[in-house]
């Protein structure tokens, strides 16, 4: 999720061939609600949040190493059962 417009995210998605849509949070409401950013922040922090099926945050990853992060998230998903 980024503060970029849906159009900018769509262009980024297409440029890098992501098979999923990217979310836009142009008014910062989701980022503020999840505690990732402050309303005054010009850009969101680089952070991942894993949301469970019940809509609750089950893990927050404040420091992400791109090469290791997918395995970390998959391990947490497996623990959810």
Phi and psi restraints in degrees (range 20) as a CNS / XPLOR table:
assign (resid 1 and name C) (resid 2 and name N)
       (resid 2 and name CA) (resid 2 and name C) 1.0 -137.9 20.0 2
assign (resid 2 and name N) (resid 2 and name CA)
       (resid 2 and name C) (resid 3 and name N) 1.0 170.2 20.0 2
assign (resid 2 and name C) (resid 3 and name N)
       (resid 3 and name CA) (resid 3 and name C) 1.0 -82.8 20.0 2
assign (resid 3 and name N) (resid 3 and name CA)
       (resid 3 and name C) (resid 4 and name N) 1.0 0.4 20.0 2
assign (resid 3 and name C) (resid 4 and name N)
       (resid 4 and name CA) (resid 4 and name C) 1.0 -72.4 20.0 2
assign (resid 4 and name N) (resid 4 and name CA)
       (resid 4 and name C) (resid 5 and name N) 1.0 160.4 20.0 2
assign (resid 4 and name C) (resid 5 and name N)
       (resid 5 and name CA) (resid 5 and name C) 1.0 -70.8 20.0 2
assign (resid 5 and name N) (resid 5 and name CA)
       (resid 5 and name C) (resid 6 and name N) 1.0 159.3 20.0 2
assign (resid 5 and name C) (resid 6 and name N)
       (resid 6 and name CA) (resid 6 and name C) 1.0 -56.6 20.0 2
assign (resid 6 and name N) (resid 6 and name CA)
       (resid 6 and name C) (resid 7 and name N) 1.0 -36.8 20.0 2
assign (resid 6 and name C) (resid 7 and name N)
       (resid 7 and name CA) (resid 7 and name C) 1.0 -64.8 20.0 2
assign (resid 7 and name N) (resid 7 and name CA)
       (resid 7 and name C) (resid 8 and name N) 1.0 -43.0 20.0 2
assign (resid 7 and name C) (resid 8 and name N)
       (resid 8 and name CA) (resid 8 and name C) 1.0 -65.8 20.0 2
assign (resid 8 and name N) (resid 8 and name CA)
       (resid 8 and name C) (resid 9 and name N) 1.0 -40.1 20.0 2
assign (resid 8 and name C) (resid 9 and name N)
       (resid 9 and name CA) (resid 9 and name C) 1.0 -66.8 20.0 2
assign (resid 9 and name N) (resid 9 and name CA)
       (resid 9 and name C) (resid 10 and name N) 1.0 -38.2 20.0 2
assign (resid 9 and name C) (resid 10 and name N)
       (resid 10 and name CA) (resid 10 and name C) 1.0 -62.8 20.0 2
assign (resid 10 and name N) (resid 10 and name CA)
       (resid 10 and name C) (resid 11 and name N) 1.0 -42.5 20.0 2
assign (resid 10 and name C) (resid 11 and name N)
       (resid 11 and name CA) (resid 11 and name C) 1.0 -63.5 20.0 2
assign (resid 11 and name N) (resid 11 and name CA)
       (resid 11 and name C) (resid 12 and name N) 1.0 -41.4 20.0 2
assign (resid 11 and name C) (resid 12 and name N)
       (resid 12 and name CA) (resid 12 and name C) 1.0 -64.3 20.0 2
assign (resid 12 and name N) (resid 12 and name CA)
       (resid 12 and name C) (resid 13 and name N) 1.0 -43.3 20.0 2
assign (resid 12 and name C) (resid 13 and name N)
       (resid 13 and name CA) (resid 13 and name C) 1.0 -59.0 20.0 2
assign (resid 13 and name N) (resid 13 and name CA)
       (resid 13 and name C) (resid 14 and name N) 1.0 -46.8 20.0 2
assign (resid 13 and name C) (resid 14 and name N)
       (resid 14 and name CA) (resid 14 and name C) 1.0 -68.1 20.0 2
assign (resid 14 and name N) (resid 14 and name CA)
       (resid 14 and name C) (resid 15 and name N) 1.0 -39.6 20.0 2
assign (resid 14 and name C) (resid 15 and name N)
       (resid 15 and name CA) (resid 15 and name C) 1.0 -59.7 20.0 2
assign (resid 15 and name N) (resid 15 and name CA)
       (resid 15 and name C) (resid 16 and name N) 1.0 -41.0 20.0 2
assign (resid 15 and name C) (resid 16 and name N)
       (resid 16 and name CA) (resid 16 and name C) 1.0 -101.5 20.0 2
assign (resid 16 and name N) (resid 16 and name CA)
       (resid 16 and name C) (resid 17 and name N) 1.0 1.9 20.0 2
assign (resid 16 and name C) (resid 17 and name N)
       (resid 17 and name CA) (resid 17 and name C) 1.0 67.4 20.0 2
assign (resid 17 and name N) (resid 17 and name CA)
       (resid 17 and name C) (resid 18 and name N) 1.0 31.9 20.0 2
assign (resid 17 and name C) (resid 18 and name N)
       (resid 18 and name CA) (resid 18 and name C) 1.0 -66.0 20.0 2
assign (resid 18 and name N) (resid 18 and name CA)
       (resid 18 and name C) (resid 19 and name N) 1.0 135.1 20.0 2
assign (resid 18 and name C) (resid 19 and name N)
       (resid 19 and name CA) (resid 19 and name C) 1.0 -86.2 20.0 2
assign (resid 19 and name N) (resid 19 and name CA)
       (resid 19 and name C) (resid 20 and name N) 1.0 16.8 20.0 2
assign (resid 19 and name C) (resid 20 and name N)
       (resid 20 and name CA) (resid 20 and name C) 1.0 -139.7 20.0 2
assign (resid 20 and name N) (resid 20 and name CA)
       (resid 20 and name C) (resid 21 and name N) 1.0 158.3 20.0 2
assign (resid 20 and name C) (resid 21 and name N)
       (resid 21 and name CA) (resid 21 and name C) 1.0 -78.3 20.0 2
assign (resid 21 and name N) (resid 21 and name CA)
       (resid 21 and name C) (resid 22 and name N) 1.0 151.2 20.0 2
assign (resid 21 and name C) (resid 22 and name N)
       (resid 22 and name CA) (resid 22 and name C) 1.0 -103.3 20.0 2
assign (resid 22 and name N) (resid 22 and name CA)
       (resid 22 and name C) (resid 23 and name N) 1.0 139.0 20.0 2
assign (resid 22 and name C) (resid 23 and name N)
       (resid 23 and name CA) (resid 23 and name C) 1.0 -88.9 20.0 2
assign (resid 23 and name N) (resid 23 and name CA)
       (resid 23 and name C) (resid 24 and name N) 1.0 143.5 20.0 2
assign (resid 23 and name C) (resid 24 and name N)
       (resid 24 and name CA) (resid 24 and name C) 1.0 -108.3 20.0 2
assign (resid 24 and name N) (resid 24 and name CA)
       (resid 24 and name C) (resid 25 and name N) 1.0 139.8 20.0 2
assign (resid 24 and name C) (resid 25 and name N)
       (resid 25 and name CA) (resid 25 and name C) 1.0 -130.7 20.0 2
assign (resid 25 and name N) (resid 25 and name CA)
       (resid 25 and name C) (resid 26 and name N) 1.0 60.4 20.0 2
assign (resid 25 and name C) (resid 26 and name N)
       (resid 26 and name CA) (resid 26 and name C) 1.0 -63.4 20.0 2
assign (resid 26 and name N) (resid 26 and name CA)
       (resid 26 and name C) (resid 27 and name N) 1.0 -26.0 20.0 2
assign (resid 26 and name C) (resid 27 and name N)
       (resid 27 and name CA) (resid 27 and name C) 1.0 -96.2 20.0 2
assign (resid 27 and name N) (resid 27 and name CA)
       (resid 27 and name C) (resid 28 and name N) 1.0 2.0 20.0 2
assign (resid 27 and name C) (resid 28 and name N)
       (resid 28 and name CA) (resid 28 and name C) 1.0 69.2 20.0 2
assign (resid 28 and name N) (resid 28 and name CA)
       (resid 28 and name C) (resid 29 and name N) 1.0 5.8 20.0 2
assign (resid 28 and name C) (resid 29 and name N)
       (resid 29 and name CA) (resid 29 and name C) 1.0 -63.6 20.0 2
assign (resid 29 and name N) (resid 29 and name CA)
       (resid 29 and name C) (resid 30 and name N) 1.0 -42.5 20.0 2
assign (resid 29 and name C) (resid 30 and name N)
       (resid 30 and name CA) (resid 30 and name C) 1.0 -68.3 20.0 2
assign (resid 30 and name N) (resid 30 and name CA)
       (resid 30 and name C) (resid 31 and name N) 1.0 -43.2 20.0 2
assign (resid 30 and name C) (resid 31 and name N)
       (resid 31 and name CA) (resid 31 and name C) 1.0 -62.6 20.0 2
assign (resid 31 and name N) (resid 31 and name CA)
       (resid 31 and name C) (resid 32 and name N) 1.0 -38.9 20.0 2
assign (resid 31 and name C) (resid 32 and name N)
       (resid 32 and name CA) (resid 32 and name C) 1.0 -71.1 20.0 2
assign (resid 32 and name N) (resid 32 and name CA)
       (resid 32 and name C) (resid 33 and name N) 1.0 -42.5 20.0 2
assign (resid 32 and name C) (resid 33 and name N)
       (resid 33 and name CA) (resid 33 and name C) 1.0 -61.7 20.0 2
assign (resid 33 and name N) (resid 33 and name CA)
       (resid 33 and name C) (resid 34 and name N) 1.0 -36.6 20.0 2
assign (resid 33 and name C) (resid 34 and name N)
       (resid 34 and name CA) (resid 34 and name C) 1.0 -87.2 20.0 2
assign (resid 34 and name N) (resid 34 and name CA)
       (resid 34 and name C) (resid 35 and name N) 1.0 0.4 20.0 2
assign (resid 34 and name C) (resid 35 and name N)
       (resid 35 and name CA) (resid 35 and name C) 1.0 74.7 20.0 2
assign (resid 35 and name N) (resid 35 and name CA)
       (resid 35 and name C) (resid 36 and name N) 1.0 17.3 20.0 2
assign (resid 35 and name C) (resid 36 and name N)
       (resid 36 and name CA) (resid 36 and name C) 1.0 -81.7 20.0 2
assign (resid 36 and name N) (resid 36 and name CA)
       (resid 36 and name C) (resid 37 and name N) 1.0 -35.5 20.0 2
assign (resid 36 and name C) (resid 37 and name N)
       (resid 37 and name CA) (resid 37 and name C) 1.0 -137.4 20.0 2
assign (resid 37 and name N) (resid 37 and name CA)
       (resid 37 and name C) (resid 38 and name N) 1.0 161.6 20.0 2
assign (resid 37 and name C) (resid 38 and name N)
       (resid 38 and name CA) (resid 38 and name C) 1.0 -97.4 20.0 2
assign (resid 38 and name N) (resid 38 and name CA)
       (resid 38 and name C) (resid 39 and name N) 1.0 150.1 20.0 2
assign (resid 38 and name C) (resid 39 and name N)
       (resid 39 and name CA) (resid 39 and name C) 1.0 -57.0 20.0 2
assign (resid 39 and name N) (resid 39 and name CA)
       (resid 39 and name C) (resid 40 and name N) 1.0 -26.1 20.0 2
assign (resid 39 and name C) (resid 40 and name N)
       (resid 40 and name CA) (resid 40 and name C) 1.0 -84.8 20.0 2
assign (resid 40 and name N) (resid 40 and name CA)
       (resid 40 and name C) (resid 41 and name N) 1.0 -10.1 20.0 2
assign (resid 40 and name C) (resid 41 and name N)
       (resid 41 and name CA) (resid 41 and name C) 1.0 -66.2 20.0 2
assign (resid 41 and name N) (resid 41 and name CA)
       (resid 41 and name C) (resid 42 and name N) 1.0 132.0 20.0 2
assign (resid 41 and name C) (resid 42 and name N)
       (resid 42 and name CA) (resid 42 and name C) 1.0 -74.8 20.0 2
assign (resid 42 and name N) (resid 42 and name CA)
       (resid 42 and name C) (resid 43 and name N) 1.0 -23.2 20.0 2
assign (resid 42 and name C) (resid 43 and name N)
       (resid 43 and name CA) (resid 43 and name C) 1.0 -140.8 20.0 2
assign (resid 43 and name N) (resid 43 and name CA)
       (resid 43 and name C) (resid 44 and name N) 1.0 148.5 20.0 2
assign (resid 43 and name C) (resid 44 and name N)
       (resid 44 and name CA) (resid 44 and name C) 1.0 -71.7 20.0 2
assign (resid 44 and name N) (resid 44 and name CA)
       (resid 44 and name C) (resid 45 and name N) 1.0 155.0 20.0 2
assign (resid 44 and name C) (resid 45 and name N)
       (resid 45 and name CA) (resid 45 and name C) 1.0 -71.2 20.0 2
assign (resid 45 and name N) (resid 45 and name CA)
       (resid 45 and name C) (resid 46 and name N) 1.0 155.4 20.0 2
assign (resid 45 and name C) (resid 46 and name N)
       (resid 46 and name CA) (resid 46 and name C) 1.0 -81.1 20.0 2
assign (resid 46 and name N) (resid 46 and name CA)
       (resid 46 and name C) (resid 47 and name N) 1.0 102.5 20.0 2
assign (resid 46 and name C) (resid 47 and name N)
       (resid 47 and name CA) (resid 47 and name C) 1.0 -153.1 20.0 2
assign (resid 47 and name N) (resid 47 and name CA)
       (resid 47 and name C) (resid 48 and name N) 1.0 148.4 20.0 2
assign (resid 47 and name C) (resid 48 and name N)
       (resid 48 and name CA) (resid 48 and name C) 1.0 -113.2 20.0 2
assign (resid 48 and name N) (resid 48 and name CA)
       (resid 48 and name C) (resid 49 and name N) 1.0 146.0 20.0 2
assign (resid 48 and name C) (resid 49 and name N)
       (resid 49 and name CA) (resid 49 and name C) 1.0 -130.6 20.0 2
assign (resid 49 and name N) (resid 49 and name CA)
       (resid 49 and name C) (resid 50 and name N) 1.0 127.6 20.0 2
assign (resid 49 and name C) (resid 50 and name N)
       (resid 50 and name CA) (resid 50 and name C) 1.0 -99.1 20.0 2
assign (resid 50 and name N) (resid 50 and name CA)
       (resid 50 and name C) (resid 51 and name N) 1.0 119.6 20.0 2
assign (resid 50 and name C) (resid 51 and name N)
       (resid 51 and name CA) (resid 51 and name C) 1.0 -105.7 20.0 2
assign (resid 51 and name N) (resid 51 and name CA)
       (resid 51 and name C) (resid 52 and name N) 1.0 127.9 20.0 2
assign (resid 51 and name C) (resid 52 and name N)
       (resid 52 and name CA) (resid 52 and name C) 1.0 -77.5 20.0 2
assign (resid 52 and name N) (resid 52 and name CA)
       (resid 52 and name C) (resid 53 and name N) 1.0 172.6 20.0 2
assign (resid 52 and name C) (resid 53 and name N)
       (resid 53 and name CA) (resid 53 and name C) 1.0 -58.8 20.0 2
assign (resid 53 and name N) (resid 53 and name CA)
       (resid 53 and name C) (resid 54 and name N) 1.0 -23.7 20.0 2
assign (resid 53 and name C) (resid 54 and name N)
       (resid 54 and name CA) (resid 54 and name C) 1.0 -86.9 20.0 2
assign (resid 54 and name N) (resid 54 and name CA)
       (resid 54 and name C) (resid 55 and name N) 1.0 2.4 20.0 2
assign (resid 54 and name C) (resid 55 and name N)
       (resid 55 and name CA) (resid 55 and name C) 1.0 86.0 20.0 2
assign (resid 55 and name N) (resid 55 and name CA)
       (resid 55 and name C) (resid 56 and name N) 1.0 2.9 20.0 2
assign (resid 55 and name C) (resid 56 and name N)
       (resid 56 and name CA) (resid 56 and name C) 1.0 -96.2 20.0 2
assign (resid 56 and name N) (resid 56 and name CA)
       (resid 56 and name C) (resid 57 and name N) 1.0 146.4 20.0 2
assign (resid 56 and name C) (resid 57 and name N)
       (resid 57 and name CA) (resid 57 and name C) 1.0 -71.1 20.0 2
assign (resid 57 and name N) (resid 57 and name CA)
       (resid 57 and name C) (resid 58 and name N) 1.0 123.0 20.0 2
assign (resid 57 and name C) (resid 58 and name N)
       (resid 58 and name CA) (resid 58 and name C) 1.0 -104.7 20.0 2
assign (resid 58 and name N) (resid 58 and name CA)
       (resid 58 and name C) (resid 59 and name N) 1.0 -17.5 20.0 2
assign (resid 58 and name C) (resid 59 and name N)
       (resid 59 and name CA) (resid 59 and name C) 1.0 -157.4 20.0 2
assign (resid 59 and name N) (resid 59 and name CA)
       (resid 59 and name C) (resid 60 and name N) 1.0 143.9 20.0 2
assign (resid 59 and name C) (resid 60 and name N)
       (resid 60 and name CA) (resid 60 and name C) 1.0 -127.9 20.0 2
assign (resid 60 and name N) (resid 60 and name CA)
       (resid 60 and name C) (resid 61 and name N) 1.0 130.3 20.0 2
assign (resid 60 and name C) (resid 61 and name N)
       (resid 61 and name CA) (resid 61 and name C) 1.0 -113.5 20.0 2
assign (resid 61 and name N) (resid 61 and name CA)
       (resid 61 and name C) (resid 62 and name N) 1.0 98.1 20.0 2
assign (resid 61 and name C) (resid 62 and name N)
       (resid 62 and name CA) (resid 62 and name C) 1.0 -79.1 20.0 2
assign (resid 62 and name N) (resid 62 and name CA)
       (resid 62 and name C) (resid 63 and name N) 1.0 -26.2 20.0 2
assign (resid 62 and name C) (resid 63 and name N)
       (resid 63 and name CA) (resid 63 and name C) 1.0 -122.8 20.0 2
assign (resid 63 and name N) (resid 63 and name CA)
       (resid 63 and name C) (resid 64 and name N) 1.0 120.6 20.0 2
assign (resid 63 and name C) (resid 64 and name N)
       (resid 64 and name CA) (resid 64 and name C) 1.0 -118.2 20.0 2
assign (resid 64 and name N) (resid 64 and name CA)
       (resid 64 and name C) (resid 65 and name N) 1.0 126.7 20.0 2
assign (resid 64 and name C) (resid 65 and name N)
       (resid 65 and name CA) (resid 65 and name C) 1.0 -102.8 20.0 2
assign (resid 65 and name N) (resid 65 and name CA)
       (resid 65 and name C) (resid 66 and name N) 1.0 110.0 20.0 2
assign (resid 65 and name C) (resid 66 and name N)
       (resid 66 and name CA) (resid 66 and name C) 1.0 -51.2 20.0 2
assign (resid 66 and name N) (resid 66 and name CA)
       (resid 66 and name C) (resid 67 and name N) 1.0 -37.9 20.0 2
assign (resid 66 and name C) (resid 67 and name N)
       (resid 67 and name CA) (resid 67 and name C) 1.0 -68.5 20.0 2
assign (resid 67 and name N) (resid 67 and name CA)
       (resid 67 and name C) (resid 68 and name N) 1.0 -30.2 20.0 2
assign (resid 67 and name C) (resid 68 and name N)
       (resid 68 and name CA) (resid 68 and name C) 1.0 -100.7 20.0 2
assign (resid 68 and name N) (resid 68 and name CA)
       (resid 68 and name C) (resid 69 and name N) 1.0 -19.7 20.0 2
assign (resid 68 and name C) (resid 69 and name N)
       (resid 69 and name CA) (resid 69 and name C) 1.0 -61.6 20.0 2
assign (resid 69 and name N) (resid 69 and name CA)
       (resid 69 and name C) (resid 70 and name N) 1.0 -43.9 20.0 2
assign (resid 69 and name C) (resid 70 and name N)
       (resid 70 and name CA) (resid 70 and name C) 1.0 -57.3 20.0 2
assign (resid 70 and name N) (resid 70 and name CA)
       (resid 70 and name C) (resid 71 and name N) 1.0 -42.3 20.0 2
assign (resid 70 and name C) (resid 71 and name N)
       (resid 71 and name CA) (resid 71 and name C) 1.0 -65.0 20.0 2
assign (resid 71 and name N) (resid 71 and name CA)
       (resid 71 and name C) (resid 72 and name N) 1.0 -37.2 20.0 2
assign (resid 71 and name C) (resid 72 and name N)
       (resid 72 and name CA) (resid 72 and name C) 1.0 -62.9 20.0 2
assign (resid 72 and name N) (resid 72 and name CA)
       (resid 72 and name C) (resid 73 and name N) 1.0 -46.0 20.0 2
assign (resid 72 and name C) (resid 73 and name N)
       (resid 73 and name CA) (resid 73 and name C) 1.0 -66.8 20.0 2
assign (resid 73 and name N) (resid 73 and name CA)
       (resid 73 and name C) (resid 74 and name N) 1.0 -42.8 20.0 2
assign (resid 73 and name C) (resid 74 and name N)
       (resid 74 and name CA) (resid 74 and name C) 1.0 -61.4 20.0 2
assign (resid 74 and name N) (resid 74 and name CA)
       (resid 74 and name C) (resid 75 and name N) 1.0 -38.7 20.0 2
assign (resid 74 and name C) (resid 75 and name N)
       (resid 75 and name CA) (resid 75 and name C) 1.0 -63.6 20.0 2
assign (resid 75 and name N) (resid 75 and name CA)
       (resid 75 and name C) (resid 76 and name N) 1.0 -41.9 20.0 2
assign (resid 75 and name C) (resid 76 and name N)
       (resid 76 and name CA) (resid 76 and name C) 1.0 -66.3 20.0 2
assign (resid 76 and name N) (resid 76 and name CA)
       (resid 76 and name C) (resid 77 and name N) 1.0 -37.9 20.0 2
assign (resid 76 and name C) (resid 77 and name N)
       (resid 77 and name CA) (resid 77 and name C) 1.0 -63.7 20.0 2
assign (resid 77 and name N) (resid 77 and name CA)
       (resid 77 and name C) (resid 78 and name N) 1.0 -40.6 20.0 2
assign (resid 77 and name C) (resid 78 and name N)
       (resid 78 and name CA) (resid 78 and name C) 1.0 -63.6 20.0 2
assign (resid 78 and name N) (resid 78 and name CA)
       (resid 78 and name C) (resid 79 and name N) 1.0 -34.5 20.0 2
assign (resid 78 and name C) (resid 79 and name N)
       (resid 79 and name CA) (resid 79 and name C) 1.0 -68.0 20.0 2
assign (resid 79 and name N) (resid 79 and name CA)
       (resid 79 and name C) (resid 80 and name N) 1.0 -27.1 20.0 2
assign (resid 79 and name C) (resid 80 and name N)
       (resid 80 and name CA) (resid 80 and name C) 1.0 -68.3 20.0 2
assign (resid 80 and name N) (resid 80 and name CA)
       (resid 80 and name C) (resid 81 and name N) 1.0 -24.4 20.0 2
